Every structure is written in C-alpha cells, then in structure tokens.
Amino acid sequence: MTVDTEGRVQEILRTAGIAPDRLAGLRPLTGGTYNTVTEVRLTDGERYVLKVPPAASVPGMRHERLLLLGEAEFYRGAARAAVPAPRVVSLSDAAAERQYLLMTACPGDTWDDGSLDAGEQGALRTGLGRAVARLHRITGPGFGYPSGALGPLAADWGTAFTAMFDAALADARDYRAWLPRPVDEIAAVLRAGRGALDEVTTPCLVHFDLWRGNILVDRSAGPPRLGGLIDGERMFWGDPLADFVSLALLGDIREDEAFLAGYREGGGRAGFDGPAGTRLALYRAYLYVIMLTETVPRAVGEEQVRWVRDTVAPELVKALAEIEDRAR
C-alpha cells in the first residue's frame, strides 16, 4: 500500500492531533528498500516523515512483519539515550489494516564520504561512536525483535538469535534463494558457534542497519555533525556487538579507529577476542544471509543480484569459515 493522497495524510495528521488544514504538500522519499516513505510538509515549514509498509500480500521475510513497531521502539530508545533520531509522533495500532508511522524529520543528508575531508570524517566517526555507546546503554525486557514477528521475546540471547537466524534460513529455503553454501550447512555452522552467545546476558538496543545511508550529516551550522540515525526498523534487543556489522558494512570495524575511540570514550566495550570474535562472525553471517535472500521476494534487477552474489556471498563464506575455525 502507498500513501499518496492528501485525504489519507490529513486523516493521519488529525489522529496525531495536528490540524489537517496545515498540510502544505507531500514528497516521496527514495532510498528505502521496503517501506513507502513520504515527506509531509506543513504550512509553517515544519516537516514530518510518514512511513507505510507494503500490503500484507506483498512477499517479504519472516522478521519483516510489523517492522514499524520495532522502528518506533528504536526512536523511543534513542530519545532516552539523547541520540539524534526522529521522534515518534503517531503510530498505528498493530492490528490496524493500514499501518503507518509518523515521525519528525531530522536535519541533514545521508553520509557522503566524497563531500567530507579526512578530518571531518574522523570527527564524525568519533561522534558516532559516542552516540552508539549511549544507545547500547538502553536495555529492553527480553531478547529478540519487539514486533513479535518471530514470537515473544526470549529470556536468553542464544535462544533469540538462533530463532532469528533459523527464520532467515527458512526464508532462504522457501524462496529457493541462492546461497554460497547449502542452507543445512549454514545451520550447522550456526549451531557450532552457539555457545559464544551465552556471554550476552543483557538485552541492549541494537539498530542493526547503521550503514552510512541511514546516518544523516547536518551542515546547517558550523562543522558537519550527526543530524540523525534513521530507519531503525531492523532493531532488536540483543548483543551490542551486532551493531558493528552494519557500521562497517562488508568491512572490518576493527579498522575504524576513530569510531572505536569514540565508542570507548562513551563507555562502550569493544573487545573482539575469544567468544566475542565468534559472535561478530555470527552476526555478519546473519546479515549476509538476509541480504542474499531478500533479493528474491523484492524481485530486484539482474544487476543488483550480480552485485550481491559477487560482493556479499564471499563475505558470508569468510564469516562461516571463521566460525568453524573458532569452534575447532
């Protein structure tokens, strides 16, 4: 379903306690890969962002059901952590036929390395590290996706993450997605590394999609600064280490000295030895299985399929090999 009519948006504004006659215009926002996103402009210049999921009949992955509940949960947590992010204005009921999330707009544009010099990038990465450390101090009532898409929150991380990974592998089977190793082999590798998950005893706020496309940089006043962390729909309660995967997407967070310095300054713990190294490899494997599998229900073009297979699949193979080596 798309939201593209003024009448529907005015209805949502009314529900949020905003006078519907203040609506000045709508503008589709691009860059997302799942939900429909629209900028809502009011007559006084104020901006909101309206996000609407696809219809229930549209194919998706198991963890993608009721994603907006998780996104709203992330923004509430970010507010508690004093981290710049959208503020929830209105959220439809989980049982509503037409779901939506209305939120405030954040200043800035998506992070573009080409427009930043080395000093600016370093300062931003350090500031990002401090912000993420504050996020990871926010804790939840249990482990897993708060939407309940994969069932209720679990009492331990091993149970929750195994269910999350199993769901992604079940999607791969259902969609007959191409993976560089058979699904059953990947499941066996997951079991081999499961013991490392037992070290995680506190369910922390994890964004899990903090690549640069979801980080806004604000240049409106003075040096570039973080404008907001957006698209928190993939969040879960779990191991803070899991956020390091997307923060260094297809790379190695251990090479990001500026980020890690800020993260540790902010009180975050960032060790990578022993079980922590196994866990980081498990989270990489989980994300890469999702990236390879979702190309099927999203019916992406041949060029995107080739890119994912050529770029993501080798990283999945490396992560699985690392888990196996560490389990020996």
C-alpha positions as CSV (number, residue, x, y, z in Angstrom):
1,M,0.0,0.0,0.0
2,T,1.2,3.5,-0.7
3,V,0.2,6.7,0.9
4,D,0.0,9.3,-1.8
5,T,-3.4,11.1,-1.2
6,E,-3.8,14.3,0.8
7,G,-7.0,13.0,2.3
8,R,-5.3,9.9,3.8
9,V,-2.5,12.0,5.1
10,Q,-4.9,14.6,6.6
11,E,-6.6,11.7,8.4
12,I,-3.3,10.6,9.9
13,L,-2.4,14.2,10.9
14,R,-5.8,14.5,12.6
15,T,-5.2,11.3,14.6
16,A,-1.8,12.7,15.7
17,G,-3.5,15.9,17.0
18,I,-2.3,18.1,14.1
19,A,-4.8,20.2,12.3
20,P,-5.3,18.6,8.8
21,D,-5.6,22.0,7.1
22,R,-1.9,22.6,8.0
23,L,-0.9,20.2,5.2
24,A,1.1,22.0,2.6
25,G,2.5,19.3,0.4
26,L,3.8,15.7,0.0
27,R,7.0,14.5,-1.5
28,P,8.0,10.8,-2.0
29,L,11.4,10.0,-0.4
30,T,13.7,7.5,-2.1
31,G,16.4,5.2,-0.9
32,G,14.4,2.8,1.2
33,T,14.0,-0.8,0.0
34,Y,10.9,-2.0,1.8
35,N,8.5,0.7,3.2
36,T,7.0,3.6,1.3
37,V,8.3,6.9,2.8
38,T,6.8,10.3,2.2
39,E,7.9,13.8,3.4
40,V,4.9,15.7,4.9
41,R,5.3,19.5,4.8
42,L,3.1,21.8,6.8
43,T,2.2,25.4,6.1
44,D,4.6,26.7,8.8
45,G,7.5,24.9,7.2
46,E,7.6,22.0,9.7
47,R,8.4,18.6,8.2
48,Y,7.4,15.1,9.2
49,V,8.2,11.8,7.7
50,L,5.4,9.2,7.1
51,K,6.3,5.6,6.6
52,V,3.9,2.9,5.4
53,P,4.7,-0.8,5.0
54,P,3.7,-2.8,1.9
55,A,0.4,-4.6,1.8
56,A,0.3,-7.9,3.7
57,S,0.1,-9.7,0.3
58,V,3.5,-8.4,-0.8
59,P,6.2,-11.1,-0.3
60,G,8.7,-10.5,2.5
61,M,10.9,-12.2,5.1
62,R,9.6,-13.5,8.4
63,H,11.3,-10.9,10.5
64,E,9.8,-8.0,8.4
65,R,6.3,-8.4,9.7
66,L,5.3,-5.3,11.8
67,L,8.6,-3.6,11.3
68,L,7.2,-0.3,12.2
69,L,6.7,-1.4,15.8
70,G,10.5,-2.0,16.1
71,E,11.3,1.3,14.4
72,A,9.1,3.2,16.9
73,E,10.8,1.3,19.7
74,F,14.2,2.3,18.4
75,Y,13.3,6.0,18.3
76,R,11.9,5.9,21.8
77,G,15.2,4.4,23.0
78,A,17.3,6.9,21.0
79,A,15.3,9.7,22.8
80,R,16.1,8.2,26.2
81,A,19.8,8.0,25.1
82,A,19.9,11.6,23.9
83,V,20.9,10.4,20.5
84,P,19.7,12.4,17.5
85,A,16.9,10.5,15.7
86,P,13.4,11.0,14.6
87,R,10.7,11.4,17.3
88,V,7.6,9.3,17.1
89,V,4.5,11.5,16.5
90,S,1.9,8.8,15.8
91,L,1.9,5.0,15.3
92,S,-1.0,2.9,14.1
93,D,-2.2,0.0,16.2
94,A,-0.5,-3.3,15.4
95,A,-3.9,-4.8,14.4
96,A,-4.8,-1.9,12.1
97,E,-5.5,-2.8,8.5
98,R,-3.5,0.2,7.3
99,Q,-0.4,0.6,9.3
100,Y,1.8,3.7,9.4
101,L,4.5,5.6,11.5
102,L,4.5,9.4,11.5
103,M,7.7,10.9,12.8
104,T,9.6,14.1,12.9
105,A,12.2,14.8,10.2
106,C,15.9,15.1,11.1
107,P,18.2,17.7,9.6
108,G,20.9,16.8,7.1
109,D,21.6,14.5,4.2
110,T,22.8,10.9,4.1
111,W,26.5,10.5,4.8
112,D,28.6,11.0,1.7
113,D,32.3,10.5,2.1
114,G,33.1,12.4,-1.1
115,S,31.9,15.7,0.4
116,L,33.9,15.3,3.7
117,D,37.6,15.7,4.2
118,A,39.6,13.3,6.4
119,G,39.3,15.5,9.5
120,E,35.6,15.9,9.2
121,Q,35.1,12.1,8.6
122,G,37.2,11.3,11.6
123,A,35.4,13.7,13.9
124,L,32.0,12.4,12.7
125,R,33.1,8.7,13.2
126,T,34.2,9.6,16.8
127,G,31.0,11.3,17.5
128,L,29.0,8.4,16.0
129,G,30.9,6.1,18.3
130,R,29.9,8.1,21.4
131,A,26.3,8.1,20.2
132,V,26.2,4.3,19.6
133,A,27.7,3.7,23.0
134,R,24.8,5.7,24.5
135,L,22.3,3.7,22.5
136,H,23.8,0.5,23.8
137,R,23.1,1.6,27.4
138,I,19.3,1.3,26.7
139,T,18.0,-2.1,27.7
140,G,14.9,-4.0,27.0
141,P,12.6,-6.5,28.6
142,G,13.9,-9.5,26.7
143,F,15.9,-10.6,23.7
144,G,14.7,-10.5,20.0
145,Y,12.5,-8.5,17.7
146,P,10.0,-6.4,19.8
147,S,7.4,-6.7,17.0
148,G,6.8,-10.3,17.9
149,A,7.2,-11.3,14.3
150,L,9.2,-14.3,15.3
151,G,7.4,-14.9,18.6
152,P,7.7,-13.4,22.1
153,L,10.9,-12.0,23.4
154,A,13.2,-14.7,24.8
155,A,14.8,-14.9,28.2
156,D,18.3,-15.6,26.8
157,W,20.2,-14.3,23.7
158,G,21.2,-17.8,22.5
159,T,17.5,-18.8,22.1
160,A,16.6,-15.4,20.5
161,F,19.4,-15.2,18.0
162,T,19.1,-18.9,17.0
163,A,15.4,-18.3,16.2
164,M,16.3,-15.2,14.2
165,F,18.9,-17.0,12.1
166,D,16.7,-20.0,11.7
167,A,13.9,-17.8,10.4
168,A,16.3,-16.2,7.8
169,L,17.3,-19.7,6.7
170,A,13.7,-20.8,6.5
171,D,13.1,-17.9,4.2
172,A,16.0,-18.9,2.1
173,R,14.5,-22.4,1.7
174,D,11.0,-21.1,1.0
175,Y,12.2,-18.6,-1.7
176,R,14.9,-21.0,-3.0
177,A,17.4,-18.2,-2.7
178,W,20.9,-18.8,-3.9
179,L,23.5,-19.0,-1.1
180,P,27.2,-19.9,-1.5
181,R,26.7,-22.9,0.9
182,P,23.7,-25.2,1.4
183,V,21.2,-24.0,4.0
184,D,21.7,-27.1,6.1
185,E,25.5,-26.5,6.3
186,I,24.9,-22.9,7.3
187,A,22.6,-24.0,10.1
188,A,25.2,-26.5,11.3
189,V,27.8,-23.7,11.5
190,L,25.3,-21.6,13.5
191,R,25.0,-24.5,16.0
192,A,28.8,-24.8,16.2
193,G,29.1,-21.2,17.3
194,R,26.1,-21.0,19.5
195,G,28.0,-21.4,22.8
196,A,29.6,-18.0,22.3
197,L,26.2,-16.3,22.6
198,D,25.9,-17.3,26.2
199,E,28.2,-14.5,27.3
200,V,25.4,-12.0,26.4
201,T,23.2,-11.5,29.4
202,T,21.7,-8.0,28.9
203,P,19.3,-7.2,26.1
204,C,20.6,-3.9,24.7
205,L,19.2,-1.6,22.0
206,V,20.6,-2.7,18.6
207,H,19.9,-0.7,15.4
208,F,21.5,-3.3,13.1
209,D,21.3,-1.2,10.0
210,L,23.7,1.7,10.7
211,W,25.4,1.8,7.3
212,R,26.1,5.4,6.1
213,G,22.8,5.6,4.1
214,N,21.0,5.6,7.5
215,I,23.2,8.3,9.1
216,L,22.3,11.9,8.4
217,V,25.0,14.6,8.4
218,D,23.9,18.1,9.2
219,R,25.9,21.0,7.8
220,S,23.4,23.8,8.6
221,A,25.6,25.4,11.3
222,G,29.3,25.0,11.8
223,P,31.3,21.8,11.2
224,P,29.4,18.7,10.0
225,R,27.6,16.9,12.8
226,L,25.3,14.0,13.2
227,G,21.8,15.0,12.1
228,G,20.1,11.8,13.0
229,L,20.1,8.0,12.9
230,I,17.2,6.9,10.8
231,D,15.5,3.8,9.5
232,G,15.5,1.9,12.8
233,E,13.1,-0.7,11.6
234,R,15.6,-3.6,11.8
235,M,16.2,-3.0,15.5
236,F,16.2,-5.8,18.1
237,W,17.1,-6.3,21.7
238,G,20.4,-8.2,21.8
239,D,24.1,-8.0,21.8
240,P,25.6,-4.5,21.2
241,L,28.4,-6.2,19.1
242,A,25.8,-6.9,16.4
243,D,25.7,-3.2,15.5
244,F,29.3,-3.3,14.4
245,V,28.4,-5.3,11.3
246,S,26.5,-2.6,9.5
247,L,28.7,0.1,11.0
248,A,31.5,-1.5,8.9
249,L,29.3,-3.0,6.2
250,L,31.3,-5.6,4.2
251,G,34.4,-4.4,6.1
252,D,36.0,-4.8,9.5
253,I,35.0,-2.5,12.3
254,R,38.4,-3.2,13.9
255,E,40.0,-0.9,11.3
256,D,37.7,2.0,12.2
257,E,39.9,3.6,14.9
258,A,38.0,6.9,15.1
259,F,34.7,5.1,15.7
260,L,36.1,2.7,18.3
261,A,37.8,5.6,20.1
262,G,34.5,7.4,20.4
263,Y,32.7,4.2,21.4
264,R,35.1,3.5,24.2
265,E,35.0,7.2,25.3
266,G,31.3,6.8,25.5
267,G,31.6,3.9,27.8
268,G,31.1,1.1,25.3
269,R,33.0,-2.1,25.5
270,A,34.5,-3.3,22.2
271,G,36.5,-6.5,22.5
272,F,37.0,-8.9,19.7
273,D,38.9,-11.9,21.2
274,G,37.6,-15.3,22.0
275,P,33.8,-15.7,22.1
276,A,33.3,-12.1,21.0
277,G,35.1,-12.8,17.7
278,T,32.8,-15.8,17.1
279,R,29.7,-13.7,17.9
280,L,30.8,-10.9,15.5
281,A,31.2,-13.6,12.7
282,L,27.8,-15.0,13.5
283,Y,26.2,-11.5,13.2
284,R,28.0,-11.0,9.9
285,A,26.7,-14.3,8.6
286,Y,23.2,-13.5,9.7
287,L,23.1,-10.1,7.9
288,Y,24.7,-11.5,4.7
289,V,22.1,-14.4,4.6
290,I,19.4,-11.8,4.8
291,M,21.0,-9.7,2.0
292,L,21.2,-12.6,-0.3
293,T,17.8,-14.0,0.5
294,E,15.8,-10.7,0.3
295,T,16.7,-10.3,-3.4
296,V,14.1,-12.9,-4.2
297,P,10.9,-11.5,-2.5
298,R,12.0,-8.0,-3.5
299,A,12.4,-9.1,-7.1
300,V,15.5,-6.9,-7.6
301,G,17.1,-6.5,-11.0
302,E,19.8,-8.7,-12.5
303,E,22.5,-6.1,-11.9
304,Q,21.7,-6.0,-8.2
305,V,21.5,-9.8,-8.0
306,R,25.0,-9.9,-9.5
307,W,26.4,-7.3,-7.1
308,V,25.0,-9.2,-4.1
309,R,26.4,-12.5,-5.3
310,D,29.8,-11.1,-6.2
311,T,30.2,-8.9,-3.2
312,V,28.2,-10.3,-0.3
313,A,28.5,-14.0,-0.9
314,P,32.3,-14.1,-0.4
315,E,31.9,-12.2,2.9
316,L,29.3,-14.8,4.0
317,V,31.8,-17.6,3.1
318,K,34.5,-15.9,5.1
319,A,32.3,-15.4,8.2
320,L,31.2,-19.0,8.1
321,A,34.8,-20.2,7.8
322,E,35.8,-18.0,10.8
323,I,33.0,-19.5,13.0
324,E,34.1,-23.0,12.0
325,D,37.8,-22.3,12.7
326,R,36.9,-20.8,16.1
327,A,34.7,-23.8,17.0
328,R,37.5,-26.3,16.5
